[in-house]
Amino acid sequence: MYSIDTRIKDSTFEGLKVQKLWTNNTAETLLIAMDEGVDFPEHTSPRDALLIVLEGTFEFKIQKKNIILTTGDAFTFPAEEPHEVHAHSPSKFLIIR
């Protein structure tokens, strides 16, 4: 059965929201929505990850580097590497891991 999931376009900016969109035995896709000025505190990913910016601008801090990501950017990072995020504008991005 096919279905259309509207959670990406319907997601609002109210602080920090993390939603699991899809999962199976080997991977998962998360939607993260952050309001301007909101921080996602330091954490790690259990697997290597691909981050895809859907909208907004934010700072991704990893390995003592501050990387600015904006709409349309894609970024990969390794498992178990501590990182944090600070939203410069209302932002949405996918994490595929």
Backbone as CSV, one residue per row, in Angstrom:
resi,resn,N_x,N_y,N_z,CA_x,CA_y,CA_z,C_x,C_y,C_z
1,MET,0.841,-1.182,0.000,0.000,0.000,0.000,0.884,1.242,0.000
2,TYR,0.555,2.213,-0.819,1.279,3.469,-0.893,0.540,4.526,-0.090
3,SER,1.313,5.441,0.499,0.691,6.540,1.227,1.577,7.773,1.118
4,ILE,0.966,8.927,1.249,1.697,10.187,1.230,1.831,10.671,2.666
5,ASP,3.076,10.969,3.059,3.368,11.442,4.405,3.620,12.948,4.320
6,THR,2.815,13.742,4.999,2.939,15.200,4.918,3.666,15.807,6.125
7,ARG,4.308,14.975,6.930,4.955,15.505,8.145,6.060,16.517,7.846
8,ILE,6.767,16.381,6.724,7.828,17.344,6.421,7.230,18.722,6.171
9,LYS,6.280,18.820,5.261,5.720,20.139,4.952,4.832,20.677,6.072
10,ASP,4.234,19.799,6.871,3.354,20.235,7.953,4.092,20.559,9.250
11,SER,5.351,20.176,9.346,6.115,20.402,10.569,6.282,21.897,10.823
12,THR,6.080,22.306,12.067,6.194,23.714,12.439,7.468,23.942,13.236
13,PHE,7.839,25.204,13.392,9.034,25.572,14.138,8.636,25.990,15.542
14,GLU,8.753,25.081,16.470,8.417,25.337,17.872,9.526,24.755,18.722
15,GLY,10.622,25.486,18.845,11.758,24.971,19.603,12.503,23.946,18.779
16,LEU,12.675,22.760,19.338,13.368,21.652,18.678,12.423,20.459,18.630
17,LYS,12.197,19.936,17.414,11.359,18.745,17.260,12.109,17.711,16.424
18,VAL,12.136,16.482,16.913,12.751,15.370,16.192,11.667,14.322,15.968
19,GLN,11.466,13.947,14.695,10.460,12.942,14.354,11.109,11.832,13.534
20,LYS,10.827,10.603,13.870,11.291,9.476,13.065,10.300,9.287,11.927
21,LEU,10.760,9.494,10.687,9.884,9.367,9.529,9.786,7.936,9.025
22,TRP,10.904,7.205,9.127,10.955,5.867,8.551,12.081,5.082,9.209
23,THR,11.891,3.785,9.347,12.931,2.933,9.906,12.772,1.505,9.396
24,ASN,13.890,0.797,9.305,13.872,-0.638,9.050,15.053,-1.249,9.808
25,ASN,15.461,-2.465,9.483,16.514,-3.143,10.241,17.879,-2.478,10.122
26,THR,18.132,-1.737,9.046,19.474,-1.214,8.809,19.574,0.306,8.737
27,ALA,18.476,1.018,8.667,18.545,2.468,8.523,17.296,3.142,9.082
28,GLU,17.429,4.458,9.276,16.277,5.259,9.687,16.430,6.662,9.117
29,THR,15.300,7.356,8.982,15.289,8.734,8.526,14.582,9.570,9.583
30,LEU,15.268,10.625,10.017,14.731,11.531,11.024,14.500,12.898,10.406
31,LEU,13.434,13.572,10.819,13.176,14.961,10.462,13.436,15.800,11.705
32,ILE,14.297,16.801,11.569,14.572,17.710,12.671,14.105,19.098,12.248
33,ALA,13.295,19.736,13.089,12.838,21.113,12.873,13.282,21.930,14.081
34,MET,13.931,23.074,13.789,14.455,23.932,14.851,14.047,25.371,14.601
35,ASP,13.614,26.045,15.640,13.298,27.463,15.560,14.591,28.279,15.582
36,GLU,14.542,29.482,15.067,15.703,30.371,15.086,16.231,30.539,16.508
37,GLY,17.547,30.448,16.670,18.176,30.638,17.969,18.206,29.409,18.856
38,VAL,17.607,28.315,18.425,17.527,27.095,19.233,18.800,26.260,19.051
39,ASP,19.232,25.639,20.146,20.387,24.742,20.129,19.936,23.300,20.265
40,PHE,20.574,22.420,19.508,20.436,20.972,19.684,21.722,20.578,20.405
41,PRO,21.639,20.288,21.705,22.841,20.030,22.505,23.690,18.880,21.950
42,GLU,24.924,18.829,22.404,25.869,17.813,21.932,25.300,16.404,22.081
43,HIS,25.480,15.615,21.018,25.006,14.233,20.988,25.812,13.491,19.926
44,THR,25.546,12.206,19.746,26.213,11.404,18.718,25.175,10.640,17.917
45,SER,25.602,10.112,16.787,24.760,9.251,15.961,25.268,7.823,16.092
46,PRO,24.386,6.843,16.197,24.838,5.451,16.324,25.428,4.886,15.027
47,ARG,25.171,5.564,13.888,25.686,5.128,12.581,26.185,6.330,11.800
48,ASP,27.006,6.083,10.784,27.365,7.158,9.858,26.065,7.772,9.347
49,ALA,26.095,9.090,9.090,24.846,9.775,8.749,25.025,10.728,7.572
50,LEU,23.928,10.901,6.839,23.805,11.896,5.793,22.775,12.914,6.268
51,LEU,23.167,14.192,6.276,22.278,15.277,6.658,21.927,16.040,5.378
52,ILE,20.631,16.292,5.162,20.163,17.041,3.995,19.328,18.216,4.501
53,VAL,19.759,19.433,4.170,19.068,20.635,4.623,17.880,20.915,3.706
54,LEU,16.684,20.912,4.273,15.463,21.188,3.517,15.176,22.681,3.456
55,GLU,15.411,23.375,4.573,15.240,24.826,4.588,15.949,25.411,5.795
56,GLY,16.358,26.667,5.658,16.980,27.373,6.766,18.497,27.406,6.694
57,THR,19.079,27.965,7.749,20.524,28.077,7.915,20.865,27.739,9.357
58,PHE,21.861,26.896,9.538,22.290,26.554,10.892,23.774,26.230,10.916
59,GLU,24.299,26.226,12.126,25.708,25.942,12.358,25.826,24.533,12.927
60,PHE,26.628,23.714,12.276,26.874,22.336,12.698,28.281,22.307,13.271
61,LYS,28.402,21.995,14.551,29.700,21.996,15.224,30.171,20.562,15.426
62,ILE,31.346,20.242,14.853,31.893,18.897,14.945,33.414,18.981,14.842
63,GLN,34.119,18.198,15.629,35.579,18.155,15.629,36.200,19.549,15.703
64,LYS,35.682,20.379,16.597,36.163,21.747,16.823,36.042,22.634,15.580
65,LYS,35.146,22.275,14.650,34.885,23.080,13.459,33.430,23.528,13.483
66,ASN,33.194,24.749,13.030,31.842,25.286,12.894,31.529,25.371,11.411
67,ILE,30.563,24.594,10.962,30.220,24.500,9.550,28.830,25.096,9.351
68,ILE,28.727,26.093,8.479,27.430,26.709,8.174,26.781,25.912,7.039
69,LEU,25.565,25.444,7.276,24.794,24.687,6.286,23.525,25.456,5.967
70,THR,23.144,25.464,4.679,21.951,26.193,4.241,21.112,25.312,3.318
71,THR,19.937,25.796,2.990,18.985,25.072,2.146,19.673,24.443,0.938
72,GLY,19.457,23.146,0.769,20.002,22.410,-0.362,21.335,21.742,-0.101
73,ASP,22.000,22.079,1.005,23.280,21.445,1.322,23.084,20.011,1.803
74,ALA,24.080,19.178,1.527,24.138,17.809,2.062,25.486,17.668,2.751
75,PHE,25.517,16.933,3.859,26.720,16.824,4.675,26.740,15.437,5.303
76,THR,27.882,14.784,5.286,28.005,13.473,5.933,28.915,13.592,7.144
77,PHE,28.649,12.742,8.143,29.501,12.717,9.332,29.504,11.303,9.912
78,PRO,30.585,10.959,10.641,30.760,9.594,11.119,29.968,9.288,12.397
79,ALA,29.752,8.009,12.591,29.100,7.521,13.810,29.934,7.881,15.035
80,GLU,29.241,8.078,16.139,29.842,8.281,17.462,30.716,9.521,17.579
81,GLU,30.625,10.448,16.642,31.388,11.702,16.705,30.509,12.771,17.357
82,PRO,30.897,13.280,18.535,30.070,14.298,19.188,29.885,15.529,18.287
83,HIS,28.661,16.030,18.241,28.346,17.204,17.448,27.144,17.924,18.055
84,GLU,26.965,19.176,17.658,25.823,19.963,18.112,25.400,20.908,16.992
85,VAL,24.197,21.468,17.124,23.630,22.309,16.068,23.045,23.567,16.702
86,HIS,23.229,24.705,16.019,22.611,25.971,16.431,21.905,26.566,15.215
87,ALA,20.600,26.818,15.322,19.807,27.344,14.209,19.948,28.862,14.105
88,HIS,20.366,29.341,12.931,20.448,30.778,12.656,19.123,31.305,12.122
89,SER,18.295,30.416,11.595,16.947,30.756,11.119,16.088,29.508,11.319
90,PRO,14.767,29.629,11.208,13.948,28.412,11.276,14.459,27.400,10.249
91,SER,14.728,26.184,10.689,15.405,25.207,9.835,14.771,23.829,9.949
92,LYS,14.802,23.112,8.815,14.378,21.708,8.769,15.450,20.933,8.028
93,PHE,15.786,19.757,8.557,16.732,18.899,7.854,16.433,17.437,8.137
94,LEU,16.882,16.600,7.200,16.753,15.156,7.342,18.078,14.573,7.776
95,ILE,18.015,13.567,8.622,19.172,12.746,8.963,18.835,11.336,8.493
96,ILE,19.675,10.814,7.606,19.507,9.445,7.120,20.693,8.674,7.633
97,ARG,20.415,7.662,8.465,21.505,6.903,9.083,21.142,5.447,9.209
